[in-house]
Amino acid sequence: MLGLMQEHPLVISSLIDFVEREHPEQEIVTRTGERSEDRHRITYAELADRARRLAAALHRLDIGLGDRVATLAWNTHRHLEIFYGVSGVGAVCHTINPRLFAEQVAFMINEAEDKLLLVDLDLLPVVEAVAPALNHLPPIVVLAPQDQLPASLPVASANLLSYETLLAESAPSFAWPALDERTAAVLCYTSGTTGKPKGVLYSHRAILLHTYAACMKDALGFGAADTVMPVVPMFHVMAWGIPYAAAAVGCKLVLPGRYLDAPSLCDLIIEEGVNFAAGVSTIWLNLVHHLEATGTRLPSMERILCGGSPVARTTVQEFAEHADVKVVHAWGMTELSPIAGVNSPKRGTARYPSPAYFELQKKQGRALFGIDIKTVDEAGRMLPRDGTTSGFIKTRGHWVIEEYFRHAGEGTVDADRWFDTGDVGTIDEHGYLLITDRTKDMIKSGGEWISSIELENLAVSHPAIAEAAVIAVKHPRWVERPLLLCVKQPSAEASREDILAFYDGKVAKWWIPDDVLFVDSLPYTATGKLFKSELRKQYADYEITGR
Ligand code: ADP
């Protein structure tokens, strides 16, 4: 017997309709210019109006169901309108990270066969750089008023349109088409940290279910009374779903544009009263150093969601001490829409701001309802949740990938639809996951695994060390051994021996890196992760002496 309840498709247009109806007056603030006070304000009612005008304009430009529309844009109200306008008409919003290499951007535009490019004014040089490698240069809509458009682009035959003119010429009466909830809504490429970028094609349904989960208290857990700042870019897995979750709850949104330096973020947080923010570890590391150096406090800020790469215990502790801000560790992937787990408390687990809380935050978190997670051994056998047995992390669920875009039938998931994340770690008896490495970054010394992440975490807990990366280098006897590369804190002193002695008693003797090299900087990927494959290349011929 079937239930007798209504069934409505889970589509993105329902979010914008909802927020327009229930929270029309709520604000979206965007930092727009060089000066801290350069801010643009819009309400959700106006945002919805502009998203519909964009939809009408897309129709005029012959963009319809399934067509890919690429964006090269920062976190702004216009990008938000595009998220709703493009997906709302049944087209696919293809967000591109402008910090990637030109060849990668060109590869993505070519593979996606984008029919239109929506580009922030200051990112037009990216289009110019990639244009020669494109199979076909689509029309370009510049996200600016007509009078700010350049007279011409050096790119041959570039057809430049003004976004504001397109909207002004459109009627706001556009009605969202009825879509199947399985329709593709967004396309996002993996950052290619460990190989060629691959497209992940999200459906409206997956995004909506992810939105419901993101709004749970143990996930992002913000509501209509909150002021939320996604620092994580909208081109980085849809800013972790915050643009959708914000509409689902009707919170105030604060969008930092391209101004992600610590002083700019501080100004926005303080002046707009931000109490929840989300972003990658490097952003928060810079911010907390700025707070320490300037003695700035963030009175409104309550929680910062931090993910994308491991969060050091020191970061969590420093935020608590300098700003009374609770840092919450989260874990996800492009292939997981992206949030899979958040480190929220259970009854009986450590509470903020105890030392035990800081320690627990080293773990990436517990699975959200909607995501199954397990660790397996090399033969695929499920491993115990004991917090010590390490294995390959697999997931499946409502917002987990089934197949990569244009890679159908390549076995992205196994017969039971488990997706291998490429991460290695443990799950404890309470369900908290600890990632110890990515498969490709692992160090196998004499047949035993060493966790590079744990060694890095320890290194940055040394007062003289600001950043650390541990990579495997070749060793004649042990096959691989860990090499520690680190950047010192400004004007701090420490020797190789100091750092090695610091590991004594904290890890097994054979885990201690064989060597320490002090470097001026470490390479990071376009999404802010340590670029370890690059480091491995650089140190491929490094010779370990001793041992
Ligand atoms: P890419 O896979 O191209 O680096 P993603 O942004 O999808 O791009 O990165 C997903 C990966 O990032 C995960 O598989 C994991 O290795 C890493 N990651 C994400 N969040 C965390 C975290 N909190 N701690 C450790 N690693 C993380």
Residues whose N, C-alpha, C, O or C-beta is under 5 A from the ligand:
A	BS01	ADP	T190 S191 G192 T193 C306 G307 G308 S309 P310 A330 W331 G332 M333 T334 E335 Q364 T421 D423 I435 R438
